[in-house]
Amino acid sequence: MKNGGSAFPGSYKDGNARGMTLRDYFAGQALAGICAARGEGTHEFLAEWAYGIAEAMLAEREKE
């Protein structure tokens, strides 16, 4: 599964990037919007919904 790479790219002394993926960042932003709009459902449902939005956003970025 593609995750979009690092949301906030940077490297450390060992040359490896760390932190959340772009997929995680998109999901977090989607979840904030869902909750602000009073999204209802179980935590699992809301998380699945947020990651579904994130994956759609990543797919859209791949289009040229």
mmCIF file of the N, C-alpha and C atoms, coordinates in Angstrom:
data_MODEL
# 
_entry.id   MODEL 
# 
loop_
_atom_site.group_PDB 
_atom_site.id 
_atom_site.type_symbol 
_atom_site.label_atom_id 
_atom_site.label_alt_id 
_atom_site.label_comp_id 
_atom_site.label_asym_id 
_atom_site.label_entity_id 
_atom_site.label_seq_id 
_atom_site.pdbx_PDB_ins_code 
_atom_site.Cartn_x 
_atom_site.Cartn_y 
_atom_site.Cartn_z 
_atom_site.occupancy 
_atom_site.B_iso_or_equiv 
_atom_site.pdbx_formal_charge 
_atom_site.auth_seq_id 
_atom_site.auth_comp_id 
_atom_site.auth_asym_id 
_atom_site.auth_atom_id 
_atom_site.pdbx_PDB_model_num 
ATOM 1   N N  . MET A 1 1  ? 0.842   -1.169 0.000   1.00 0.00 ? 1  MET A N  1 
ATOM 2   C CA . MET A 1 1  ? 0.000   0.000  0.000   1.00 0.00 ? 1  MET A CA 1 
ATOM 3   C C  . MET A 1 1  ? 0.895   1.242  0.000   1.00 0.00 ? 1  MET A C  1 
ATOM 4   N N  . LYS A 1 2  ? 0.600   2.169  -0.860  1.00 0.00 ? 2  LYS A N  1 
ATOM 5   C CA . LYS A 1 2  ? 1.334   3.420  -0.880  1.00 0.00 ? 2  LYS A CA 1 
ATOM 6   C C  . LYS A 1 2  ? 0.852   4.290  0.271   1.00 0.00 ? 2  LYS A C  1 
ATOM 7   N N  . ASN A 1 3  ? 1.792   4.954  0.930   1.00 0.00 ? 3  ASN A N  1 
ATOM 8   C CA . ASN A 1 3  ? 1.417   5.791  2.061   1.00 0.00 ? 3  ASN A CA 1 
ATOM 9   C C  . ASN A 1 3  ? 1.730   7.262  1.840   1.00 0.00 ? 3  ASN A C  1 
ATOM 10  N N  . GLY A 1 4  ? 2.233   7.600  0.666   1.00 0.00 ? 4  GLY A N  1 
ATOM 11  C CA . GLY A 1 4  ? 2.521   8.991  0.344   1.00 0.00 ? 4  GLY A CA 1 
ATOM 12  C C  . GLY A 1 4  ? 3.863   9.486  0.849   1.00 0.00 ? 4  GLY A C  1 
ATOM 13  N N  . GLY A 1 5  ? 4.611   8.630  1.523   1.00 0.00 ? 5  GLY A N  1 
ATOM 14  C CA . GLY A 1 5  ? 5.892   9.063  2.071   1.00 0.00 ? 5  GLY A CA 1 
ATOM 15  C C  . GLY A 1 5  ? 5.696   9.844  3.361   1.00 0.00 ? 5  GLY A C  1 
ATOM 16  N N  . SER A 1 6  ? 6.725   10.542 3.762   1.00 0.00 ? 6  SER A N  1 
ATOM 17  C CA . SER A 1 6  ? 6.695   11.291 5.011   1.00 0.00 ? 6  SER A CA 1 
ATOM 18  C C  . SER A 1 6  ? 5.856   12.553 4.862   1.00 0.00 ? 6  SER A C  1 
ATOM 19  N N  . ALA A 1 7  ? 5.031   12.834 5.875   1.00 0.00 ? 7  ALA A N  1 
ATOM 20  C CA . ALA A 1 7  ? 4.216   14.051 5.845   1.00 0.00 ? 7  ALA A CA 1 
ATOM 21  C C  . ALA A 1 7  ? 5.084   15.288 6.020   1.00 0.00 ? 7  ALA A C  1 
ATOM 22  N N  . PHE A 1 8  ? 6.110   15.171 6.829   1.00 0.00 ? 8  PHE A N  1 
ATOM 23  C CA . PHE A 1 8  ? 7.010   16.287 7.101   1.00 0.00 ? 8  PHE A CA 1 
ATOM 24  C C  . PHE A 1 8  ? 8.433   15.790 6.902   1.00 0.00 ? 8  PHE A C  1 
ATOM 25  N N  . PRO A 1 9  ? 8.876   15.737 5.637   1.00 0.00 ? 9  PRO A N  1 
ATOM 26  C CA . PRO A 1 9  ? 10.168  15.126 5.339   1.00 0.00 ? 9  PRO A CA 1 
ATOM 27  C C  . PRO A 1 9  ? 11.325  15.800 6.071   1.00 0.00 ? 9  PRO A C  1 
ATOM 28  N N  . GLY A 1 10 ? 12.238  15.025 6.430   1.00 0.00 ? 10 GLY A N  1 
ATOM 29  C CA . GLY A 1 10 ? 13.456  15.473 7.084   1.00 0.00 ? 10 GLY A CA 1 
ATOM 30  C C  . GLY A 1 10 ? 14.287  14.233 7.338   1.00 0.00 ? 10 GLY A C  1 
ATOM 31  N N  . SER A 1 11 ? 15.533  14.411 7.575   1.00 0.00 ? 11 SER A N  1 
ATOM 32  C CA . SER A 1 11 ? 16.343  13.236 7.860   1.00 0.00 ? 11 SER A CA 1 
ATOM 33  C C  . SER A 1 11 ? 17.144  13.486 9.121   1.00 0.00 ? 11 SER A C  1 
ATOM 34  N N  . TYR A 1 12 ? 17.567  12.406 9.687   1.00 0.00 ? 12 TYR A N  1 
ATOM 35  C CA . TYR A 1 12 ? 18.354  12.449 10.905  1.00 0.00 ? 12 TYR A CA 1 
ATOM 36  C C  . TYR A 1 12 ? 19.778  12.063 10.582  1.00 0.00 ? 12 TYR A C  1 
ATOM 37  N N  . LYS A 1 13 ? 20.632  12.083 11.573  1.00 0.00 ? 13 LYS A N  1 
ATOM 38  C CA . LYS A 1 13 ? 22.053  11.796 11.353  1.00 0.00 ? 13 LYS A CA 1 
ATOM 39  C C  . LYS A 1 13 ? 22.280  10.473 10.640  1.00 0.00 ? 13 LYS A C  1 
ATOM 40  N N  . ASP A 1 14 ? 21.378  9.506  10.885  1.00 0.00 ? 14 ASP A N  1 
ATOM 41  C CA . ASP A 1 14 ? 21.547  8.206  10.229  1.00 0.00 ? 14 ASP A CA 1 
ATOM 42  C C  . ASP A 1 14 ? 20.965  8.187  8.815   1.00 0.00 ? 14 ASP A C  1 
ATOM 43  N N  . GLY A 1 15 ? 20.389  9.310  8.375   1.00 0.00 ? 15 GLY A N  1 
ATOM 44  C CA . GLY A 1 15 ? 19.865  9.410  7.017   1.00 0.00 ? 15 GLY A CA 1 
ATOM 45  C C  . GLY A 1 15 ? 18.432  8.938  6.845   1.00 0.00 ? 15 GLY A C  1 
ATOM 46  N N  . ASN A 1 16 ? 17.818  8.446  7.910   1.00 0.00 ? 16 ASN A N  1 
ATOM 47  C CA . ASN A 1 16 ? 16.449  7.940  7.821   1.00 0.00 ? 16 ASN A CA 1 
ATOM 48  C C  . ASN A 1 16 ? 15.442  9.013  8.214   1.00 0.00 ? 16 ASN A C  1 
ATOM 49  N N  . ALA A 1 17 ? 14.351  9.059  7.474   1.00 0.00 ? 17 ALA A N  1 
ATOM 50  C CA . ALA A 1 17 ? 13.259  9.964  7.816   1.00 0.00 ? 17 ALA A CA 1 
ATOM 51  C C  . ALA A 1 17 ? 12.360  9.274  8.832   1.00 0.00 ? 17 ALA A C  1 
ATOM 52  N N  . ARG A 1 18 ? 11.793  10.038 9.723   1.00 0.00 ? 18 ARG A N  1 
ATOM 53  C CA . ARG A 1 18 ? 10.901  9.476  10.729  1.00 0.00 ? 18 ARG A CA 1 
ATOM 54  C C  . ARG A 1 18 ? 9.652   10.335 10.821  1.00 0.00 ? 18 ARG A C  1 
ATOM 55  N N  . GLY A 1 19 ? 8.647   9.787  11.452  1.00 0.00 ? 19 GLY A N  1 
ATOM 56  C CA . GLY A 1 19 ? 7.431   10.551 11.672  1.00 0.00 ? 19 GLY A CA 1 
ATOM 57  C C  . GLY A 1 19 ? 6.257   9.934  10.953  1.00 0.00 ? 19 GLY A C  1 
ATOM 58  N N  . MET A 1 20 ? 5.159   10.658 10.943  1.00 0.00 ? 20 MET A N  1 
ATOM 59  C CA . MET A 1 20 ? 3.943   10.129 10.336  1.00 0.00 ? 20 MET A CA 1 
ATOM 60  C C  . MET A 1 20 ? 4.016   10.167 8.824   1.00 0.00 ? 20 MET A C  1 
ATOM 61  N N  . THR A 1 21 ? 3.269   9.266  8.211   1.00 0.00 ? 21 THR A N  1 
ATOM 62  C CA . THR A 1 21 ? 3.197   9.242  6.751   1.00 0.00 ? 21 THR A CA 1 
ATOM 63  C C  . THR A 1 21 ? 2.167   10.273 6.290   1.00 0.00 ? 21 THR A C  1 
ATOM 64  N N  . LEU A 1 22 ? 2.216   10.574 5.031   1.00 0.00 ? 22 LEU A N  1 
ATOM 65  C CA . LEU A 1 22 ? 1.232   11.484 4.468   1.00 0.00 ? 22 LEU A CA 1 
ATOM 66  C C  . LEU A 1 22 ? -0.165  10.883 4.601   1.00 0.00 ? 22 LEU A C  1 
ATOM 67  N N  . ARG A 1 23 ? -0.280  9.558  4.471   1.00 0.00 ? 23 ARG A N  1 
ATOM 68  C CA . ARG A 1 23 ? -1.562  8.877  4.651   1.00 0.00 ? 23 ARG A CA 1 
ATOM 69  C C  . ARG A 1 23 ? -2.107  9.118  6.062   1.00 0.00 ? 23 ARG A C  1 
ATOM 70  N N  . ASP A 1 24 ? -1.232  8.999  7.071   1.00 0.00 ? 24 ASP A N  1 
ATOM 71  C CA . ASP A 1 24 ? -1.648  9.253  8.449   1.00 0.00 ? 24 ASP A CA 1 
ATOM 72  C C  . ASP A 1 24 ? -2.070  10.712 8.636   1.00 0.00 ? 24 ASP A C  1 
ATOM 73  N N  . TYR A 1 25 ? -1.322  11.622 8.061   1.00 0.00 ? 25 TYR A N  1 
ATOM 74  C CA . TYR A 1 25 ? -1.653  13.044 8.171   1.00 0.00 ? 25 TYR A CA 1 
ATOM 75  C C  . TYR A 1 25 ? -3.008  13.333 7.541   1.00 0.00 ? 25 TYR A C  1 
ATOM 76  N N  . PHE A 1 26 ? -3.224  12.831 6.314   1.00 0.00 ? 26 PHE A N  1 
ATOM 77  C CA . PHE A 1 26 ? -4.513  13.036 5.658   1.00 0.00 ? 26 PHE A CA 1 
ATOM 78  C C  . PHE A 1 26 ? -5.649  12.451 6.488   1.00 0.00 ? 26 PHE A C  1 
ATOM 79  N N  . ALA A 1 27 ? -5.441  11.250 7.045   1.00 0.00 ? 27 ALA A N  1 
ATOM 80  C CA . ALA A 1 27 ? -6.479  10.614 7.860   1.00 0.00 ? 27 ALA A CA 1 
ATOM 81  C C  . ALA A 1 27 ? -6.785  11.451 9.096   1.00 0.00 ? 27 ALA A C  1 
ATOM 82  N N  . GLY A 1 28 ? -5.773  11.987 9.726   1.00 0.00 ? 28 GLY A N  1 
ATOM 83  C CA . GLY A 1 28 ? -5.980  12.834 10.901  1.00 0.00 ? 28 GLY A CA 1 
ATOM 84  C C  . GLY A 1 28 ? -6.765  14.081 10.571  1.00 0.00 ? 28 GLY A C  1 
ATOM 85  N N  . GLN A 1 29 ? -6.447  14.680 9.441   1.00 0.00 ? 29 GLN A N  1 
ATOM 86  C CA . GLN A 1 29 ? -7.185  15.874 9.021   1.00 0.00 ? 29 GLN A CA 1 
ATOM 87  C C  . GLN A 1 29 ? -8.637  15.524 8.697   1.00 0.00 ? 29 GLN A C  1 
ATOM 88  N N  . ALA A 1 30 ? -8.839  14.401 8.017   1.00 0.00 ? 30 ALA A N  1 
ATOM 89  C CA . ALA A 1 30 ? -10.201 13.961 7.696   1.00 0.00 ? 30 ALA A CA 1 
ATOM 90  C C  . ALA A 1 30 ? -10.980 13.673 8.970   1.00 0.00 ? 30 ALA A C  1 
ATOM 91  N N  . LEU A 1 31 ? -10.344 13.017 9.934   1.00 0.00 ? 31 LEU A N  1 
ATOM 92  C CA . LEU A 1 31 ? -11.018 12.680 11.183  1.00 0.00 ? 31 LEU A CA 1 
ATOM 93  C C  . LEU A 1 31 ? -11.423 13.941 11.944  1.00 0.00 ? 31 LEU A C  1 
ATOM 94  N N  . ALA A 1 32 ? -10.573 14.948 11.935  1.00 0.00 ? 32 ALA A N  1 
ATOM 95  C CA . ALA A 1 32 ? -10.922 16.211 12.597  1.00 0.00 ? 32 ALA A CA 1 
ATOM 96  C C  . ALA A 1 32 ? -12.175 16.810 11.970  1.00 0.00 ? 32 ALA A C  1 
ATOM 97  N N  . GLY A 1 33 ? -12.244 16.779 10.650  1.00 0.00 ? 33 GLY A N  1 
ATOM 98  C CA . GLY A 1 33 ? -13.435 17.294 9.969   1.00 0.00 ? 33 GLY A CA 1 
ATOM 99  C C  . GLY A 1 33 ? -14.670 16.463 10.250  1.00 0.00 ? 33 GLY A C  1 
ATOM 100 N N  . ILE A 1 34 ? -14.508 15.142 10.262  1.00 0.00 ? 34 ILE A N  1 
ATOM 101 C CA . ILE A 1 34 ? -15.630 14.243 10.539  1.00 0.00 ? 34 ILE A CA 1 
ATOM 102 C C  . ILE A 1 34 ? -16.169 14.513 11.939  1.00 0.00 ? 34 ILE A C  1 
ATOM 103 N N  . CYS A 1 35 ? -15.273 14.637 12.907  1.00 0.00 ? 35 CYS A N  1 
ATOM 104 C CA . CYS A 1 35 ? -15.700 14.868 14.289  1.00 0.00 ? 35 CYS A CA 1 
ATOM 105 C C  . CYS A 1 35 ? -16.323 16.254 14.450  1.00 0.00 ? 35 CYS A C  1 
ATOM 106 N N  . ALA A 1 36 ? -15.772 17.261 13.769  1.00 0.00 ? 36 ALA A N  1 
ATOM 107 C CA . ALA A 1 36 ? -16.331 18.605 13.850  1.00 0.00 ? 36 ALA A CA 1 
ATOM 108 C C  . ALA A 1 36 ? -17.743 18.652 13.278  1.00 0.00 ? 36 ALA A C  1 
ATOM 109 N N  . ALA A 1 37 ? -18.003 17.789 12.295  1.00 0.00 ? 37 ALA A N  1 
ATOM 110 C CA . ALA A 1 37 ? -19.329 17.728 11.684  1.00 0.00 ? 37 ALA A CA 1 
ATOM 111 C C  . ALA A 1 37 ? -20.227 16.740 12.437  1.00 0.00 ? 37 ALA A C  1 
ATOM 112 N N  . ARG A 1 38 ? -19.800 16.371 13.636  1.00 0.00 ? 38 ARG A N  1 
ATOM 113 C CA . ARG A 1 38 ? -20.543 15.449 14.496  1.00 0.00 ? 38 ARG A CA 1 
ATOM 114 C C  . ARG A 1 38 ? -20.750 14.085 13.855  1.00 0.00 ? 38 ARG A C  1 
ATOM 115 N N  . GLY A 1 39 ? -19.680 13.576 13.245  1.00 0.00 ? 39 GLY A N  1 
ATOM 116 C CA . GLY A 1 39 ? -19.741 12.231 12.691  1.00 0.00 ? 39 GLY A CA 1 
ATOM 117 C C  . GLY A 1 39 ? -20.062 11.236 13.795  1.00 0.00 ? 39 GLY A C  1 
ATOM 118 N N  . GLU A 1 40 ? -20.988 10.382 13.545  1.00 0.00 ? 40 GLU A N  1 
ATOM 119 C CA . GLU A 1 40 ? -21.390 9.414  14.559  1.00 0.00 ? 40 GLU A CA 1 
ATOM 120 C C  . GLU A 1 40 ? -21.017 8.008  14.129  1.00 0.00 ? 40 GLU A C  1 
ATOM 121 N N  . GLY A 1 41 ? -20.727 7.192  15.079  1.00 0.00 ? 41 GLY A N  1 
ATOM 122 C CA . GLY A 1 41 ? -20.374 5.806  14.837  1.00 0.00 ? 41 GLY A CA 1 
ATOM 123 C C  . GLY A 1 41 ? -19.337 5.368  15.842  1.00 0.00 ? 41 GLY A C  1 
ATOM 124 N N  . THR A 1 42 ? -18.941 4.120  15.739  1.00 0.00 ? 42 THR A N  1 
ATOM 125 C CA . THR A 1 42 ? -17.911 3.605  16.637  1.00 0.00 ? 42 THR A CA 1 
ATOM 126 C C  . THR A 1 42 ? -16.563 4.218  16.272  1.00 0.00 ? 42 THR A C  1 
ATOM 127 N N  . HIS A 1 43 ? -15.633 4.133  17.179  1.00 0.00 ? 43 HIS A N  1 
ATOM 128 C CA . HIS A 1 43 ? -14.285 4.625  16.893  1.00 0.00 ? 43 HIS A CA 1 
ATOM 129 C C  . HIS A 1 43 ? -13.702 3.911  15.686  1.00 0.00 ? 43 HIS A C  1 
ATOM 130 N N  . GLU A 1 44 ? -13.949 2.616  15.604  1.00 0.00 ? 44 GLU A N  1 
ATOM 131 C CA . GLU A 1 44 ? -13.428 1.831  14.479  1.00 0.00 ? 44 GLU A CA 1 
ATOM 132 C C  . GLU A 1 44 ? -14.023 2.310  13.158  1.00 0.00 ? 44 GLU A C  1 
ATOM 133 N N  . PHE A 1 45 ? -15.329 2.591  13.149  1.00 0.00 ? 45 PHE A N  1 
ATOM 134 C CA . PHE A 1 45 ? -15.983 3.076  11.941  1.00 0.00 ? 45 PHE A CA 1 
ATOM 135 C C  . PHE A 1 45 ? -15.410 4.425  11.529  1.00 0.00 ? 45 PHE A C  1 
ATOM 136 N N  . LEU A 1 46 ? -15.253 5.331  12.489  1.00 0.00 ? 46 LEU A N  1 
ATOM 137 C CA . LEU A 1 46 ? -14.741 6.662  12.166  1.00 0.00 ? 46 LEU A CA 1 
ATOM 138 C C  . LEU A 1 46 ? -13.306 6.595  11.645  1.00 0.00 ? 46 LEU A C  1 
ATOM 139 N N  . ALA A 1 47 ? -12.485 5.726  12.254  1.00 0.00 ? 47 ALA A N  1 
ATOM 140 C CA . ALA A 1 47 ? -11.103 5.565  11.783  1.00 0.00 ? 47 ALA A CA 1 
ATOM 141 C C  . ALA A 1 47 ? -11.069 5.004  10.365  1.00 0.00 ? 47 ALA A C  1 
ATOM 142 N N  . GLU A 1 48 ? -11.922 4.007  10.107  1.00 0.00 ? 48 GLU A N  1 
ATOM 143 C CA . GLU A 1 48 ? -11.980 3.415  8.771   1.00 0.00 ? 48 GLU A CA 1 
ATOM 144 C C  . GLU A 1 48 ? -12.420 4.461  7.748   1.00 0.00 ? 48 GLU A C  1 
ATOM 145 N N  . TRP A 1 49 ? -13.382 5.269  8.101   1.00 0.00 ? 49 TRP A N  1 
ATOM 146 C CA . TRP A 1 49 ? -13.880 6.329  7.229   1.00 0.00 ? 49 TRP A CA 1 
ATOM 147 C C  . TRP A 1 49 ? -12.755 7.331  6.940   1.00 0.00 ? 49 TRP A C  1 
ATOM 148 N N  . ALA A 1 50 ? -12.050 7.757  7.977   1.00 0.00 ? 50 ALA A N  1 
ATOM 149 C CA . ALA A 1 50 ? -10.975 8.733  7.812   1.00 0.00 ? 50 ALA A CA 1 
ATOM 150 C C  . ALA A 1 50 ? -9.869  8.186  6.913   1.00 0.00 ? 50 ALA A C  1 
ATOM 151 N N  . TYR A 1 51 ? -9.478  6.919  7.114   1.00 0.00 ? 51 TYR A N  1 
ATOM 152 C CA . TYR A 1 51 ? -8.428  6.342  6.273   1.00 0.00 ? 51 TYR A CA 1 
ATOM 153 C C  . TYR A 1 51 ? -8.924  6.117  4.843   1.00 0.00 ? 51 TYR A C  1 
ATOM 154 N N  . GLY A 1 52 ? -10.207 5.870  4.671   1.00 0.00 ? 52 GLY A N  1 
ATOM 155 C CA . GLY A 1 52 ? -10.765 5.771  3.326   1.00 0.00 ? 52 GLY A CA 1 
ATOM 156 C C  . GLY A 1 52 ? -10.624 7.085  2.574   1.00 0.00 ? 52 GLY A C  1 
ATOM 157 N N  . ILE A 1 53 ? -10.889 8.180  3.273   1.00 0.00 ? 53 ILE A N  1 
ATOM 158 C CA . ILE A 1 53 ? -10.715 9.512  2.679   1.00 0.00 ? 53 ILE A CA 1 
ATOM 159 C C  . ILE A 1 53 ? -9.245  9.745  2.356   1.00 0.00 ? 53 ILE A C  1 
ATOM 160 N N  . ALA A 1 54 ? -8.360  9.382  3.285   1.00 0.00 ? 54 ALA A N  1 
ATOM 161 C CA . ALA A 1 54 ? -6.921  9.561  3.066   1.00 0.00 ? 54 ALA A CA 1 
ATOM 162 C C  . ALA A 1 54 ? -6.452  8.792  1.839   1.00 0.00 ? 54 ALA A C  1 
ATOM 163 N N  . GLU A 1 55 ? -6.908  7.552  1.701   1.00 0.00 ? 55 GLU A N  1 
ATOM 164 C CA . GLU A 1 55 ? -6.497  6.749  0.547   1.00 0.00 ? 55 GLU A CA 1 
ATOM 165 C C  . GLU A 1 55 ? -7.036  7.325  -0.759  1.00 0.00 ? 55 GLU A C  1 
ATOM 166 N N  . ALA A 1 56 ? -8.234  7.880  -0.725  1.00 0.00 ? 56 ALA A N  1 
ATOM 167 C CA . ALA A 1 56 ? -8.779  8.533  -1.919  1.00 0.00 ? 56 ALA A CA 1 
ATOM 168 C C  . ALA A 1 56 ? -7.951  9.772  -2.275  1.00 0.00 ? 56 ALA A C  1 
ATOM 169 N N  . MET A 1 57 ? -7.503  10.495 -1.267  1.00 0.00 ? 57 MET A N  1 
ATOM 170 C CA . MET A 1 57 ? -6.674  11.669 -1.522  1.00 0.00 ? 57 MET A CA 1 
ATOM 171 C C  . MET A 1 57 ? -5.333  11.272 -2.129  1.00 0.00 ? 57 MET A C  1 
ATOM 172 N N  . LEU A 1 58 ? -4.733  10.201 -1.611  1.00 0.00 ? 58 LEU A N  1 
ATOM 173 C CA . LEU A 1 58 ? -3.472  9.718  -2.177  1.00 0.00 ? 58 LEU A CA 1 
ATOM 174 C C  . LEU A 1 58 ? -3.648  9.258  -3.617  1.00 0.00 ? 58 LEU A C  1 
ATOM 175 N N  . ALA A 1 59 ? -4.750  8.571  -3.894  1.00 0.00 ? 59 ALA A N  1 
ATOM 176 C CA . ALA A 1 59 ? -5.022  8.102  -5.261  1.00 0.00 ? 59 ALA A CA 1 
ATOM 177 C C  . ALA A 1 59 ? -5.193  9.302  -6.201  1.00 0.00 ? 59 ALA A C  1 
ATOM 178 N N  . GLU A 1 60 ? -5.864  10.325 -5.728  1.00 0.00 ? 60 GLU A N  1 
ATOM 179 C CA . GLU A 1 60 ? -6.070  11.516 -6.558  1.00 0.00 ? 60 GLU A CA 1 
ATOM 180 C C  . GLU A 1 60 ? -4.739  12.213 -6.860  1.00 0.00 ? 60 GLU A C  1 
ATOM 181 N N  . ARG A 1 61 ? -3.824  12.214 -5.911  1.00 0.00 ? 61 ARG A N  1 
ATOM 182 C CA . ARG A 1 61 ? -2.510  12.817 -6.134  1.00 0.00 ? 61 ARG A CA 1 
ATOM 183 C C  . ARG A 1 61 ? -1.718  12.104 -7.205  1.00 0.00 ? 61 ARG A C  1 
ATOM 184 N N  . GLU A 1 62 ? -1.981  10.796 -7.363  1.00 0.00 ? 62 GLU A N  1 
ATOM 185 C CA . GLU A 1 62 ? -1.254  9.995  -8.348  1.00 0.00 ? 62 GLU A CA 1 
ATOM 186 C C  . GLU A 1 62 ? -1.715  10.265 -9.785  1.00 0.00 ? 62 GLU A C  1 
ATOM 187 N N  . LYS A 1 63 ? -2.887  10.826 -9.942  1.00 0.00 ? 63 LYS A N  1 
ATOM 188 C CA . LYS A 1 63 ? -3.413  11.111 -11.282 1.00 0.00 ? 63 LYS A CA 1 
ATOM 189 C C  . LYS A 1 63 ? -2.644  12.270 -11.895 1.00 0.00 ? 63 LYS A C  1 
ATOM 190 N N  . GLU A 1 64 ? -2.476  12.209 -13.177 1.00 0.00 ? 64 GLU A N  1 
ATOM 191 C CA . GLU A 1 64 ? -1.783  13.296 -13.886 1.00 0.00 ? 64 GLU A CA 1 
ATOM 192 C C  . GLU A 1 64 ? -2.715  13.917 -14.879 1.00 0.00 ? 64 GLU A C  1 
# 
